[in-house]
Amino acid sequence: KAREPIIQCLDKHPKGRMLTDAELQEMGTFFEDHQYGDLVFLMNSGIQIVPSYMSVKAVNGMHGYHPANPDSKASIASNKPIPVEVTNIQHIHQLMLTELRLGLWRS
């Protein structure tokens, strides 16, 4: 019963917007089982919900805004070549797992 009133409220909210399943799929952040929630509301860049579980006051920097936003810059640094397959944020998890396994094998 809560889903529709929540959607109606958030659809009109000026500080962000609801993401569609298609958008989530395009960004590689869609999960069939909705393990991270049934609805995703993307805040506009620079907006924080305060207080939150992170702090009772606004924090100096945030992440998690839309990747197309000019403020959503990222980098990866390494002490060895980064595989050419690593082309977006979704590849970082696999890269970390691979490196952890290689590290364990070297021990």
All heavy atoms as an XYZ file, in Angstrom:
846
protein
N       0.816     -1.208      0.000
C       0.000      0.000      0.000
C       0.854      1.264      0.000
O       0.402      2.313     -0.425
C      -0.921     -0.010      1.207
C      -1.993     -1.058      1.151
C      -2.877     -0.983      2.380
C      -3.949     -2.040      2.319
N      -4.874     -1.958      3.431
N       2.059      1.151      0.488
C       2.905      2.349      0.605
C       3.575      2.732     -0.710
O       3.911      3.901     -0.912
C       3.978      2.118      1.664
N       3.766      1.783     -1.621
C       4.530      2.030     -2.848
C       3.996      3.214     -3.660
O       4.750      4.126     -4.003
C       4.577      0.765     -3.694
C       5.436      0.903     -4.934
C       5.388     -0.394     -5.757
N       6.190     -0.271     -6.936
C       7.479     -0.571     -7.015
N       8.120     -1.017     -5.951
N       8.137     -0.432     -8.139
N       2.717      3.208     -3.982
C       2.156      4.267     -4.836
C       2.241      5.658     -4.200
O       2.664      6.601     -4.866
C       0.726      3.935     -5.256
C       0.652      2.930     -6.391
C       1.523      3.299     -7.594
O       1.451      4.459     -8.067
O       2.294      2.443     -8.053
N       1.872      5.823     -2.920
C       2.034      7.160     -2.321
C       3.496      7.628     -2.302
O       3.772      8.817     -2.494
C       1.494      6.992     -0.903
C       0.592      5.817     -0.965
C       1.158      4.916     -2.023
N       4.418      6.703     -2.097
C       5.837      7.068     -2.100
C       6.256      7.521     -3.496
O       6.917      8.550     -3.657
C       6.711      5.886     -1.609
C       6.483      5.662     -0.116
C       8.183      6.131     -1.907
C       7.101      4.401      0.430
N       5.864      6.762     -4.506
C       6.200      7.127     -5.888
C       5.600      8.488     -6.242
O       6.275      9.340     -6.828
C       5.724      6.036     -6.873
C       6.575      4.773     -6.699
C       5.778      6.528     -8.319
C       6.075      3.573     -7.477
N       4.350      8.718     -5.880
C       3.703     10.001     -6.185
C       4.441     11.162     -5.528
O       4.621     12.225     -6.128
C       2.241      9.970     -5.752
C       1.381      9.092     -6.634
C      -0.048      8.964     -6.107
O      -0.424      9.622     -5.145
N      -0.836      8.113     -6.753
N       4.872     10.965     -4.309
C       5.593     12.015     -3.581
C       6.961     12.276     -4.222
O       7.332     13.420     -4.482
C       5.756     11.609     -2.122
S       6.680     12.783     -1.129
N       7.695     11.207     -4.503
C       9.043     11.374     -5.032
C       9.061     11.803     -6.490
O       9.999     12.471     -6.928
C       9.843     10.077     -4.849
C      10.172      9.720     -3.400
C      10.898      8.387     -3.331
C      10.980     10.807     -2.726
N       8.048     11.456     -7.259
C       7.983     11.866     -8.664
C       7.971     13.384     -8.808
O       8.407     13.914     -9.826
C       6.736     11.292     -9.346
C       6.998      9.932     -9.982
O       8.177      9.548    -10.112
O       6.020      9.261    -10.353
N       7.485     14.077     -7.813
C       7.365     15.542     -7.875
C       8.448     16.257     -7.073
O       8.448     17.475     -6.985
C       5.988     15.953     -7.359
C       4.853     15.391     -8.190
C       3.520     15.649     -7.540
C       2.430     14.942     -8.325
N       1.201     14.800     -7.603
N       9.357     15.504     -6.478
C      10.346     16.120     -5.596
C      11.398     16.882     -6.408
O      11.976     16.346     -7.347
C      11.023     15.056     -4.735
C      11.602     15.622     -3.498
N      12.735     16.406     -3.498
C      11.213     15.538     -2.216
C      13.022     16.776     -2.275
N      12.107     16.270     -1.473
N      11.680     18.130     -6.053
C      12.615     18.944     -6.839
C      14.100     18.637     -6.598
O      14.953     19.123     -7.328
C      12.292     20.366     -6.384
C      11.803     20.204     -4.983
C      11.050     18.894     -4.970
N      14.421     17.842     -5.592
C      15.821     17.600     -5.243
C      16.390     16.318     -5.838
O      17.502     15.919     -5.510
C      15.995     17.563     -3.715
C      15.549     18.817     -3.014
C      16.426     19.991     -3.346
C      15.990     21.210     -2.529
N      16.804     22.364     -2.797
N      15.626     15.661     -6.712
C      16.112     14.434     -7.324
C      15.026     13.804     -8.165
O      14.001     14.436     -8.441
N      15.251     12.535     -8.544
C      14.251     11.847     -9.355
C      14.362     10.340     -9.180
O      15.416      9.818     -8.797
C      14.398     12.212    -10.820
C      15.711     11.762    -11.437
C      15.828     12.249    -12.872
N      17.076     11.804    -13.471
C      17.269     10.623    -14.036
N      16.301      9.739    -14.092
N      18.444     10.310    -14.557
N      13.264      9.672     -9.480
C      13.231      8.215     -9.440
C      13.973      7.674    -10.659
O      13.865      8.235    -11.745
C      11.782      7.698     -9.481
C      10.919      8.149     -8.325
S      11.378      7.375     -6.765
C      11.135      5.670     -7.155
N      14.721      6.600    -10.478
C      15.381      5.945    -11.605
C      14.533      4.773    -12.068
O      14.000      4.024    -11.254
C      16.766      5.447    -11.206
C      17.807      6.507    -10.907
C      19.128      5.873    -10.512
C      18.015      7.422    -12.102
N      14.420      4.617    -13.373
C      13.680      3.488    -13.934
C      14.582      2.260    -13.953
O      15.821      2.364    -13.874
C      13.224      3.790    -15.367
O      14.397      3.916    -16.194
C      12.383      5.072    -15.429
N      13.970      1.099    -14.082
C      14.752     -0.130    -14.206
C      15.664     -0.060    -15.422
O      16.808     -0.526    -15.383
C      13.835     -1.352    -14.299
C      13.186     -1.699    -12.966
O      13.560     -1.103    -11.931
O      12.300     -2.589    -12.959
N      15.187      0.551    -16.504
C      16.000      0.680    -17.722
C      17.261      1.509    -17.447
O      18.356      1.159    -17.904
C      15.184      1.301    -18.845
N      17.125      2.610    -16.710
C      18.286      3.432    -16.367
C      19.260      2.665    -15.486
O      20.475      2.735    -15.677
C      17.854      4.710    -15.654
C      17.162      5.715    -16.536
C      16.662      6.903    -15.746
O      15.720      6.733    -14.941
O      17.226      7.997    -15.934
N      18.719      1.937    -14.518
C      19.572      1.140    -13.638
C      20.314      0.072    -14.434
O      21.509     -0.174    -14.210
C      18.743      0.509    -12.520
C      18.156      1.495    -11.511
C      17.138      0.799    -10.618
C      19.262      2.128    -10.681
N      19.630     -0.558    -15.384
C      20.278     -1.565    -16.226
C      21.385     -0.938    -17.057
O      22.481     -1.500    -17.182
C      19.244     -2.253    -17.118
C      18.323     -3.176    -16.341
C      17.107     -3.639    -17.130
O      16.774     -3.083    -18.174
N      16.431     -4.651    -16.608
N      21.121      0.228    -17.614
C      22.107      0.933    -18.437
C      23.369      1.253    -17.644
O      24.477      1.193    -18.166
C      21.481      2.219    -18.969
C      22.368      2.990    -19.931
C      21.662      4.242    -20.433
O      20.568      4.124    -21.006
O      22.225      5.343    -20.240
N      23.212      1.581    -16.367
C      24.357      1.930    -15.524
C      25.003      0.709    -14.875
O      26.002      0.835    -14.175
C      23.931      2.916    -14.439
C      23.609      4.279    -14.967
S      23.309      5.499    -13.667
C      21.616      5.130    -13.225
N      24.409     -0.474    -15.068
C      24.959     -1.679    -14.462
C      24.654     -1.788    -12.983
O      25.367     -2.457    -12.246
N      23.587     -1.135    -12.543
C      23.247     -1.141    -11.119
C      21.856     -1.704    -10.860
O      21.275     -1.468     -9.803
C      23.341      0.287    -10.541
O      22.518      1.166    -11.321
C      24.775      0.791    -10.563
N      21.311     -2.445    -11.820
C      20.004     -3.072    -11.637
C      20.214     -4.467    -11.073
O      21.070     -5.218    -11.532
C      19.252     -3.173    -12.968
C      17.939     -3.899    -12.848
C      16.835     -3.259    -12.333
C      17.831     -5.227    -13.219
C      15.624     -3.930    -12.206
C      16.632     -5.906    -13.106
C      15.529     -5.249    -12.598
N      19.424     -4.817    -10.063
C      19.482     -6.138     -9.461
C      18.076     -6.730     -9.491
O      17.150     -6.150     -8.927
C      20.019     -6.066     -8.026
C      21.432     -5.564     -7.981
C      21.706     -4.211     -7.890
C      22.499     -6.456     -8.066
C      23.012     -3.732     -7.875
C      23.806     -5.995     -8.050
C      24.065     -4.630     -7.955
N      17.943     -7.851    -10.174
C      16.646     -8.509    -10.367
C      15.932     -8.746     -9.033
O      14.720     -8.611     -8.937
C      16.838     -9.839    -11.108
C      15.579    -10.419    -11.684
C      15.058     -9.653    -12.886
O      15.855     -9.273    -13.757
O      13.833     -9.435    -12.937
N      16.699     -9.089     -7.998
C      16.095     -9.382     -6.692
C      15.884     -8.128     -5.843
O      15.459     -8.216     -4.700
C      16.937    -10.399     -5.927
C      18.335     -9.908     -5.594
O      18.699     -8.766     -5.967
O      19.085    -10.669     -4.957
N      16.220     -6.961     -6.385
C      16.058     -5.676     -5.679
C      16.765     -5.684     -4.322
O      16.270     -5.108     -3.357
C      14.574     -5.332     -5.513
C      13.850     -5.212     -6.811
N      13.948     -4.110     -7.624
C      13.026     -6.073     -7.465
C      13.221     -4.282     -8.711
N      12.656     -5.472     -8.643
N      17.932     -6.293     -4.283
C      18.649     -6.427     -3.010
C      19.018     -5.087     -2.378
O      19.284     -5.022     -1.181
C      19.881     -7.303     -3.175
C      20.977     -6.719     -4.039
C      22.145     -7.685     -4.215
O      22.065     -8.852     -3.853
N      23.237     -7.203     -4.747
N      19.037     -4.027     -3.166
C      19.352     -2.712     -2.610
C      18.137     -1.799     -2.546
O      18.270     -0.593     -2.372
C      20.486     -2.055     -3.406
C      21.754     -2.861     -3.321
C      22.225     -3.562     -4.424
C      22.458     -2.966     -2.128
C      23.382     -4.318     -4.348
C      23.606     -3.726     -2.035
C      24.067     -4.397     -3.152
O      25.209     -5.146     -3.062
N      16.949     -2.366     -2.709
C      15.724     -1.587     -2.584
C      14.813     -1.754     -3.786
O      15.241     -2.122     -4.871
N      13.548     -1.495     -3.568
C      12.546     -1.617     -4.621
C      12.466     -0.371     -5.485
O      12.093     -0.438     -6.655
C      11.171     -1.898     -4.009
C      11.126     -3.256     -3.335
O      11.684     -4.211     -3.894
O      10.541     -3.350     -2.239
N      12.796      0.765     -4.934
C      12.777      2.028     -5.655
C      14.114      2.724     -5.416
O      14.661      2.661     -4.318
C      11.654      2.938     -5.141
C      10.239      2.404     -5.219
C       9.282      3.323     -4.469
C       9.805      2.247     -6.669
N      14.607      3.402     -6.455
C      15.856      4.144     -6.298
C      15.578      5.603     -6.637
O      15.123      5.922     -7.738
C      16.968      3.592     -7.215
C      18.232      4.432     -7.092
C      17.257      2.132     -6.873
N      15.841      6.466     -5.679
C      15.680      7.905     -5.851
C      17.077      8.504     -5.920
O      17.862      8.396     -4.973
C      14.897      8.504     -4.682
C      14.602      9.965     -4.838
C      13.570     10.391     -5.663
C      15.340     10.912     -4.163
C      13.284     11.744     -5.812
C      15.064     12.266     -4.301
C      14.037     12.680     -5.131
N      17.408      9.107     -7.043
C      18.722      9.700     -7.250
C      18.668     11.181     -6.875
O      17.927     11.956     -7.470
C      19.128      9.551     -8.720
C      20.474     10.132     -9.113
C      21.611      9.357     -8.466
C      20.612     10.122    -10.626
N      19.445     11.550     -5.870
C      19.499     12.947     -5.449
C      20.245     13.771     -6.494
O      21.161     13.276     -7.153
C      20.231     13.080     -4.110
C      19.593     12.318     -2.967
S      17.952     12.879     -2.537
C      18.318     14.468     -1.837
N      19.876     15.030     -6.630
C      20.624     15.942     -7.488
C      22.020     16.131     -6.907
O      22.226     16.052     -5.687
C      19.918     17.298     -7.569
C      18.573     17.206     -8.251
O      18.302     16.282     -9.016
N      17.711     18.162     -7.976
N      22.965     16.403     -7.770
C      24.342     16.593     -7.340
C      24.422     17.672     -6.260
O      23.814     18.740     -6.379
C      25.193     17.010     -8.540
O      26.521     17.237     -8.144
N      25.176     17.372     -5.210
C      25.386     18.334     -4.138
C      24.352     18.306     -3.029
O      24.515     18.966     -2.017
N      23.290     17.546     -3.206
C      22.238     17.465     -2.186
C      22.560     16.329     -1.215
O      22.941     15.231     -1.628
C      20.850     17.206     -2.819
C      20.498     18.300     -3.829
C      19.773     17.041     -1.762
C      20.289     19.665     -3.205
N      22.412     16.590      0.065
C      22.603     15.573      1.090
C      21.363     15.484      1.970
O      20.704     16.498      2.205
C      23.799     15.911      1.987
C      25.126     15.866      1.300
C      26.252     16.152      2.283
O      26.196     15.790      3.460
N      27.286     16.813      1.801
N      21.078     14.292      2.444
C      20.003     14.095      3.413
C      20.660     14.111      4.791
O      21.488     13.257      5.105
C      19.259     12.771      3.172
C      18.621     12.784      1.783
C      18.217     12.534      4.261
C      18.031     11.464      1.344
N      20.327     15.118      5.581
C      20.974     15.318      6.872
C      19.903     15.602      7.909
O      18.996     16.402      7.642
C      21.975     16.502      6.800
C      22.661     16.718      8.137
C      23.002     16.277      5.702
N      19.944     15.013      9.090
C      20.925     14.022      9.540
C      20.713     12.685      8.825
O      19.653     12.415      8.279
C      20.651     13.904     11.036
C      19.229     14.297     11.203
C      18.931     15.287     10.105
N      21.769     11.873      8.841
C      21.729     10.555      8.215
C      22.529      9.592      9.074
O      23.079      9.976     10.103
C      22.324     10.630      6.808
O      23.729     10.842      6.878
N      22.631      8.369      8.596
C      23.414      7.396      9.346
C      24.900      7.763      9.346
O      25.680      7.255     10.136
C      23.213      5.974      8.792
C      23.811      5.762      7.431
C      25.108      5.278      7.300
C      23.095      6.033      6.272
C      25.661      5.089      6.055
C      23.657      5.841      5.029
C      24.937      5.367      4.927
O      25.482      5.180      3.692
N      25.317      8.664      8.443
C      26.728      9.060      8.367
C      27.078     10.157      9.357
O      28.198     10.215      9.843
C      27.068      9.517      6.950
C      27.011      8.401      5.936
S      27.359      8.971      4.270
C      29.010      9.590      4.428
N      26.114     11.045      9.620
C      26.449     12.190     10.454
C      25.180     12.965     10.809
O      24.173     12.872     10.128
C      27.410     13.114      9.701
O      27.722     14.249     10.464
N      25.279     13.740     11.866
C      24.165     14.622     12.212
C      24.292     15.963     11.493
O      23.390     16.773     11.536
C      24.073     14.855     13.744
C      23.721     13.569     14.450
C      25.349     15.461     14.293
N      25.438     16.187     10.843
C      25.616     17.401     10.051
C      26.131     17.018      8.669
O      26.605     15.903      8.453
C      26.562     18.376     10.746
C      27.950     17.831     10.982
C      28.812     18.839     11.711
C      30.219     18.268     11.871
N      31.148     19.239     12.340
N      26.052     17.949      7.739
C      26.495     17.682      6.366
C      27.981     17.322      6.339
O      28.774     17.890      7.090
C      26.229     18.903      5.491
N      28.341     16.384      5.490
C      29.744     15.993      5.353
C      30.381     16.801      4.222
O      29.688     17.367      3.374
C      29.887     14.472      5.108
C      29.402     13.687      6.311
C      29.124     14.034      3.870
N      31.708     16.840      4.188
C      32.421     17.685      3.224
C      32.353     17.188      1.788
O      32.519     17.954      0.853
C      33.890     17.833      3.628
C      34.027     18.648      4.896
O      33.191     19.483      5.187
N      35.069     18.392      5.655
N      32.167     15.905      1.583
C      32.126     15.370      0.223
C      31.222     14.160      0.151
O      31.064     13.441      1.129
N      30.626     13.974     -0.981
C      29.720     12.834     -1.170
C      30.043     12.145     -2.487
O      30.744     12.679     -3.335
C      28.260     13.314     -1.202
C      27.718     13.753      0.132
S      27.615     12.416      1.341
C      26.423     11.337      0.589
N      29.487     10.943     -2.629
C      29.588     10.211     -3.881
C      28.229      9.571     -4.130
O      27.337      9.627     -3.300
C      30.680      9.142     -3.806
C      30.438      8.135     -2.731
N      29.660      7.019     -2.924
C      30.833      8.096     -1.444
C      29.609      6.320     -1.796
N      30.312      6.956     -0.890
N      28.066      8.985     -5.305
C      26.817      8.304     -5.588
C      25.839      9.098     -6.428
O      24.689      8.716     -6.566
N      26.284     10.195     -6.994
C      25.416     10.952     -7.884
C      25.474     10.324     -9.281
O      26.251      9.414     -9.533
C      25.822     12.424     -7.893
C      25.718     13.067     -6.520
C      26.843     13.440     -5.813
C      24.479     13.254     -5.926
C      26.747     14.004     -4.544
C      24.366     13.827     -4.661
C      25.503     14.199     -3.978
O      25.405     14.752     -2.734
N      24.702     10.815    -10.206
C      24.634     10.230    -11.538
C      26.000     10.308    -12.224
O      26.668     11.347    -12.178
C      23.579     10.953    -12.386
C      23.197     10.184    -13.594
N      23.993     10.126    -14.718
C      22.113      9.411    -13.861
C      23.419      9.370    -15.619
N      22.282      8.909    -15.130
N      26.427      9.224    -12.876
C      27.749      9.224    -13.520
C      27.910     10.290    -14.605
O      29.032     10.727    -14.880
C      27.851      7.830    -14.149
C      26.762      7.024    -13.574
C      25.752      7.943    -12.975
N      26.826     10.723    -15.224
C      26.920     11.747    -16.272
C      27.114     13.148    -15.704
O      27.458     14.068    -16.437
C      25.662     11.716    -17.146
N      26.939     13.309    -14.402
C      27.082     14.622    -13.787
C      28.547     15.065    -13.820
O      29.440     14.282    -13.516
C      26.582     14.570    -12.343
C      26.522     15.940    -11.733
O      27.551     16.530    -11.432
N      25.324     16.458    -11.560
N      28.805     16.309    -14.187
C      30.197     16.794    -14.254
C      30.949     16.673    -12.925
O      32.172     16.587    -12.915
C      30.053     18.274    -14.636
C      28.689     18.406    -15.210
C      27.843     17.329    -14.585
N      30.237     16.648    -11.801
C      30.894     16.517    -10.500
C      31.223     15.069    -10.148
O      31.844     14.812     -9.121
C      30.002     17.102     -9.399
C      29.830     18.603     -9.545
O      30.770     19.260    -10.019
O      28.753     19.108     -9.186
N      30.799     14.131    -10.960
C      31.021     12.704    -10.682
C      32.265     12.205    -11.398
O      32.207     11.339    -12.263
C      29.801     11.877    -11.094
O      28.738     12.112    -10.234
N      33.371     12.749    -11.044
C      34.646     12.327    -11.618
C      35.246     11.250    -10.721
O      35.054     11.250     -9.515
C      35.599     13.501    -11.721
C      35.045     14.661    -12.531
C      35.903     14.925    -13.696
C      35.457     16.150    -14.439
N      34.646     15.895    -15.571
N      35.983     10.348    -11.332
C      36.628      9.283    -10.576
C      37.974      8.969    -11.213
O      38.235      9.324    -12.362
C      35.753      8.043    -10.563
N      38.803      8.316    -10.453
C      40.088      7.874    -10.987
C      40.470      6.570    -10.319
O      39.932      6.207     -9.263
C      41.168      8.930    -10.755
O      41.425      9.058     -9.375
N      41.366      5.880    -10.945
C      41.914      4.667    -10.355
C      43.423      4.745    -10.516
O      43.922      5.130    -11.583
C      41.324      3.387    -11.006
C      41.885      2.136    -10.338
C      41.540      3.368    -12.499
C      41.203      0.849    -10.765
N      44.138      4.456     -9.462
C      45.590      4.508     -9.486
C      46.124      3.127     -9.118
O      45.517      2.408     -8.321
C      46.101      5.554     -8.501
N      47.234      2.773     -9.710
C      47.787      1.449     -9.477
C      49.302      1.498     -9.584
O      49.864      2.369    -10.260
C      47.214      0.473    -10.513
O      47.807     -0.806    -10.367
N      49.950      0.546     -8.942
C      51.404      0.446     -9.054
C      51.806     -0.539    -10.150
O      52.964     -0.904    -10.272
C      52.028      0.051     -7.717
C      51.571     -1.303     -7.236
O      50.647     -1.899     -7.800
N      52.197     -1.799     -6.182
N      50.815     -0.989    -10.955
C      51.081     -1.841    -12.112
C      49.998     -1.580    -13.150
O      48.991     -0.922    -12.841
C      51.126     -3.312    -11.708
C      49.865     -3.876    -11.136
C      50.123     -5.313    -10.730
C      48.842     -6.031    -10.404
N      49.079     -7.412    -10.089
N      50.171     -2.030    -14.373
C      49.190     -1.733    -15.426
C      47.782     -2.224    -15.057
O      47.610     -3.316    -14.526
C      49.735     -2.484    -16.643
C      51.193     -2.642    -16.376
C      51.317     -2.776    -14.886
N      46.802     -1.396    -15.369
C      45.401     -1.755    -15.145
C      44.915     -2.488    -16.388
O      45.154     -2.013    -17.510
C      44.564     -0.495    -14.869
C      45.060      0.162    -13.571
C      43.082     -0.822    -14.784
C      44.506      1.525    -13.310
N      44.277     -3.644    -16.228
C      43.814     -4.403    -17.398
C      42.942     -3.546    -18.314
O      42.144     -2.725    -17.852
C      43.005     -5.546    -16.782
C      43.528     -5.686    -15.390
C      43.932     -4.308    -14.970
N      43.071     -3.751    -19.615
C      42.304     -2.967    -20.585
C      40.804     -3.204    -20.448
O      40.002     -2.368    -20.860
C      42.753     -3.253    -22.038
C      44.178     -2.791    -22.249
C      42.598     -4.715    -22.389
N      40.407     -4.335    -19.848
C      38.987     -4.640    -19.663
C      38.325     -3.721    -18.641
O      37.105     -3.621    -18.580
C      38.773     -6.090    -19.203
C      39.309     -7.145    -20.140
C      40.800     -7.407    -19.936
O      41.304     -7.287    -18.804
O      41.466     -7.722    -20.936
N      39.107     -3.084    -17.790
C      38.568     -2.199    -16.759
C      38.255     -0.850    -17.412
O      39.140     -0.021    -17.605
C      39.540     -2.050    -15.574
C      38.988     -1.092    -14.537
C      39.826     -3.413    -14.953
N      36.972     -0.679    -17.757
C      36.570      0.539    -18.461
C      35.495      1.325    -17.732
O      35.176      2.436    -18.123
C      36.040      0.195    -19.867
O      34.931     -0.691    -19.736
C      37.133     -0.419    -20.722
N      34.901      0.749    -16.671
C      33.897      1.492    -15.912
C      33.833      0.963    -14.479
O      34.482     -0.025    -14.134
C      32.519      1.457    -16.607
C      31.943      0.072    -16.700
O      31.834     -0.642    -15.702
N      31.558     -0.335    -17.898
N      33.054      1.635    -13.670
C      33.006      1.353    -12.231
C      32.572     -0.077    -11.914
O      33.013     -0.663    -10.931
C      32.100      2.395    -11.507
C      32.253      2.316     -9.997
C      30.633      2.224    -11.912
C      33.553      2.835     -9.484
N      31.749     -0.658    -12.779
C      31.279     -2.018    -12.525
C      32.416     -3.038    -12.557
O      32.283     -4.122    -12.005
C      30.191     -2.426    -13.535
C      28.890     -1.717    -13.347
C      28.830     -0.385    -14.080
O      29.766      0.007    -14.761
N      27.731      0.327    -13.930
N      33.530     -2.712    -13.184
C      34.651     -3.647    -13.293
C      35.574     -3.626    -12.075
O      36.410     -4.518    -11.922
C      35.464     -3.340    -14.547
C      34.673     -3.441    -15.800
N      34.902     -2.624    -16.883
C      33.633     -4.246    -16.151
C      34.057     -2.934    -17.852
N      33.273     -3.901    -17.430
N      35.454     -2.629    -11.234
C      36.373     -2.474    -10.105
C      36.265     -3.637     -9.122
O      37.281     -4.133     -8.622
C      36.145     -1.128     -9.383
C      36.323      0.031    -10.355
C      37.044     -0.990     -8.168
C      37.699      0.148    -10.964
N      35.066     -4.102     -8.843
C      34.887     -5.209     -7.893
C      35.638     -6.443     -8.364
O      36.376     -7.069     -7.592
C      33.396     -5.507     -7.708
C      33.138     -6.598     -6.727
N      32.658     -7.823     -7.106
C      33.312     -6.651     -5.384
C      32.540     -8.595     -6.045
N      32.930     -7.900     -4.990
N      35.482     -6.806     -9.633
C      36.180     -7.977    -10.154
C      37.692     -7.765    -10.134
O      38.450     -8.692     -9.828
C      35.706     -8.312    -11.572
C      36.304     -9.603    -12.106
C      36.008    -10.804    -11.222
O      34.871    -11.041    -10.839
N      37.035    -11.562    -10.865
N      38.134     -6.567    -10.434
C      39.565     -6.267    -10.380
C      40.104     -6.480     -8.967
O      41.161     -7.097     -8.775
C      39.825     -4.834    -10.842
C      41.268     -4.350    -10.741
C      42.178     -5.145    -11.656
C      41.341     -2.860    -11.049
N      39.376     -6.005     -7.971
C      39.816     -6.176     -6.579
C      39.860     -7.653     -6.205
O      40.816     -8.105     -5.570
C      38.906     -5.401     -5.636
C      39.049     -3.907     -5.788
S      38.154     -2.876     -4.589
C      36.623     -3.680     -4.353
N      38.841     -8.414     -6.606
C      38.843     -9.852     -6.307
C      40.020    -10.554     -6.967
O      40.693    -11.380     -6.350
C      37.529    -10.490     -6.759
C      36.283    -10.132     -5.965
C      35.052    -10.786     -6.600
C      36.414    -10.551     -4.510
N      40.276    -10.212     -8.220
C      41.402    -10.810     -8.943
C      42.718    -10.498     -8.242
O      43.543    -11.388     -8.022
C      41.441    -10.299    -10.397
O      40.225    -10.669    -11.033
C      42.612    -10.885    -11.162
N      42.902     -9.262     -7.872
C      44.150     -8.866     -7.212
C      44.294     -9.522     -5.837
O      45.393     -9.914     -5.447
C      44.243     -7.342     -7.099
C      44.462     -6.664     -8.426
C      45.742     -7.148     -9.118
O      46.816     -7.151     -8.476
O      45.666     -7.526    -10.293
N      43.196     -9.651     -5.117
C      43.255    -10.333     -3.820
C      43.671    -11.791     -3.986
O      44.498    -12.313     -3.251
C      41.921    -10.243     -3.100
C      41.608     -8.901     -2.453
C      40.148     -8.873     -1.993
C      42.540     -8.635     -1.279
N      43.089    -12.439     -4.978
C      43.435    -13.849     -5.229
C      44.899    -13.969     -5.644
O      45.609    -14.851     -5.193
C      42.519    -14.425     -6.310
C      41.139    -14.671     -5.821
C      40.288    -15.369     -6.889
N      38.898    -15.302     -6.510
C      37.957    -14.626     -7.159
N      38.247    -13.979     -8.259
N      36.714    -14.627     -6.720
N      45.357    -13.073     -6.513
C      46.761    -13.120     -6.928
C      47.675    -12.894     -5.728
O      48.692    -13.549     -5.593
C      47.030    -12.075     -8.011
C      46.417    -12.347     -9.377
C      46.650    -11.158    -10.310
C      46.969    -13.620     -9.997
N      47.280    -11.960     -4.875
C      48.057    -11.700     -3.677
C      48.137    -12.908     -2.766
O      49.168    -13.222     -2.206
N      47.021    -13.624     -2.640
C      47.000    -14.826     -1.817
C      47.851    -15.917     -2.422
O      48.528    -16.650     -1.721
C      45.563    -15.318     -1.632
C      44.657    -14.415     -0.795
C      43.210    -14.941     -0.824
C      45.141    -14.316      0.632
N      47.850    -16.009     -3.759
C      48.642    -17.051     -4.412
C      50.137    -16.800     -4.258
O      50.928    -17.708     -4.177
C      48.313    -17.125     -5.896
C      46.930    -17.670     -6.166
C      46.167    -18.417     -5.319
C      46.159    -17.495     -7.335
N      44.956    -18.708     -5.898
C      44.933    -18.163     -7.140
C      46.388    -16.846     -8.545
C      43.942    -18.196     -8.100
C      45.410    -16.886     -9.494
C      44.185    -17.548     -9.275
N      50.515    -15.528     -4.195
C      51.940    -15.198     -4.070
C      52.469    -15.484     -2.666
O      53.644    -15.620     -2.463
C      52.151    -13.726     -4.393
C      51.955    -13.408     -5.847
C      52.311    -11.935     -6.095
N      51.648    -11.497     -7.302
C      50.974    -10.394     -7.420
N      50.853     -9.568     -6.411
N      50.394    -10.068     -8.548
N      51.585    -15.534     -1.699
C      52.031    -15.696     -0.301
C      52.573    -17.081     -0.043
O      52.204    -18.064     -0.596
C      50.873    -15.441      0.651
O      50.409    -14.119      0.480
